[in-house]
């Protein structure tokens, strides 16, 4: 971890314990070496940092390019491993290519298969972007399900509220060349949905 990430990582862990009584179930399933995709449902703005602190190493994140418009966030977010995404198109191939490069370099990334935050707290359909990244890298995926983050910070609220959040880590999913044979959007969608189904199957314990 670079120094900025280390500070953000440990500050997030502290705040998560104080304000959200964060509980992580099956942290031992996390892959802490080599390329890995941490795939979770998307309930709130809290999700990226909370997923990130489940791992014990630095991970990379996608974020709307508009979040980097301010001078401070524009300076600090790249130091926190944030990759800007063109929110107007929602299909920034540059960002996906950056994720692929990062995974091929043996690093970890956070990806939300749904593509955007849930409007009502329920799981949404998977988008094919994650499947494309899987097909190009064959990186293993650790499915993770977040419970309580929507109650803490729902879509249309400006600020979060103290609440209890639980993250359940699933068994890693590993892919083979046969899983991605042929490529194309249908394959990408199927790969993404396979991950989303694994997320949906997780329950708090």
N, C-alpha and C positions, 0 to 999 in steps of 0.2 A: 504494500500500500504506500502511495505517496503521502507526504505529511498532511496535506489538506484532506485527503480521503480518510486518513487515520483519525483526525480530529472529528470529522463529520460522522464517521462510523461509531465512535465511542460516545459522542454526544447523542446520537440517535438512540443507541442502546439505553442510555440513561433515561432519556425522555420517554421512551417506549415503556420502560418499567414503571415510571412514576405516573404518567398520565393514562396509559392504556393497559397497564398490568399485563403486558405481553407475555403470552405463553406459547412456546414452540413445542410441538409434539413430533417425535421421531427425528430430531435434528441429526441423529446418527446416520440417517439415510443420505445426507448431503454428500455430493461429490466435491472434494476440496482440492483435487489436482487434475490438470488437463482440461480440455475444452468441455464446457457444460452449459446447457440452457436451463435457467431457472424459470419455469413457466407457471404462472399463477392466474387466478381470476382477478378481475380488476374492479374493486369497489369504491376506491377513493384516491385522492392525492397522496394518502399515507402509504399506499401499497409499495411503490418502488423502494423507498428507504427501508421499510419494514422487511421486505423480501431480502434486500441487500444485507441486512445485519444477521440473517440466519446463516449466511456463509461466513467462514472465518478468513476470507481473502477478498481483495478488491474485485468488484464486478462492474460491468458496463450496463448503461441504461439508455433507452430511447426517451426523448422528451420533445414536446412541441417546440418548434423553432422560436415561436413567439415568447417563450419563457426566458430566452436569452437576450431579449431586447434591452432590458435595463442594464446599466453599466455594471452593477454589482453582480447580478446573476450571470450576465454575459461573461464576466471574468471568472467567477468561482465555479459555475456548473461544469465547464469542461475539465476543471481540475478534479471534479468528483465523478469523472468517467461518464459524463452525459453526452449522448450523440443526438444532435438536433434532427427533428423530423418535420417535413413540410406538412403542416396540419391542414392546409387548404386542399391538397389532393388526397391526403391520407395514404398515399402509396409512394412514398419517397424511396425510389430504388437505391439512391445513394446511401441512405441509412441502412437498408438491408445489406447492401454490399459491404458496408463498414462492419456490420455484425458478422458477416461471413469471414472477413479478414481477421477479426478479433478471435473468433473461434478457431480458425486455422492456425492462429498463433498460440493456441493452448490456453486461452483465457475464458472467463465466465461471463455470461450475459443474462439479463432479466428480460423476459418477453411475456407480454400479455396476449394470449391467443385471441381474445375477444376484440382486441384492437382499440377499445375505448372503455371508459367507465360505465358500469351498469346504471341505468336510470332509476331502477326500482329495487336494487339489491339482489335480483335473481341472476343466475348464470345466463350468458348470452351465447349465440352461436359463434363458433370459431371462425376466424378469417384465414385465408390461405398463406399469409405472409410467413408465419412460423413454419409451415410445411415447406416453403421454398428454402428457408435457411437450413432446415433439417436435411433436405434433399441434397443441398450443395456441400454440406459439411459432415453429415452422419454423426453429428455431435449427440451425445446422450442427453436426455431431458429429465430433469427432476420436477415432477408435478407437485404443485403446492396449492393448498386451498386456504384462503383467508376468511375468517369468520369475525364479524363485529366491526370491520372498518367502515361499512356503509352506515351503520348506526352512529359511529363516531364522526363521520364527515360525508354526508350524502351529497349527491351531485350538485344540488342547487343552493347549498349552504356556503357562506363565505369562510367560516372558521370551523375548526374541529371542536368536539366536545369530549371530555374525559369519558372513557368507556373501556370495556374489556375486549381485547382482541386476541384471537388465537390463530396461529398458523400451523397447519398440519402438513408435514412433508411426506410425500408418497415415495414408493419404490421407484428407482430410476428406470426409465424406458430407454432401451438401446435399439438402434436401427441397423439394418444391413443393406447392402446394395440391392438386394431383391425387393426390399420395402419401397425403394424409390425408383425402381426400374420404369423407364418410359418418361418420367417427368410430366410436366404439364399441370395446369390448374387443378384438374380433378385429383391428381396424385397429391398435390400440395394441400388441397382441402381435406383429403382423407387423413393425411398425416397430422394436420392441425386438430382435426376432430378426434383423432385417437388420443391426443394429449388432453383435449378438453374433457373427454369422457373419463380419463383417469383422474382429472381434477374433481369432476362431479362426484366420483365414487368415494372421495375422502370425507371422513366424518370426524368431528371433534371427539376426543376420548376423555 
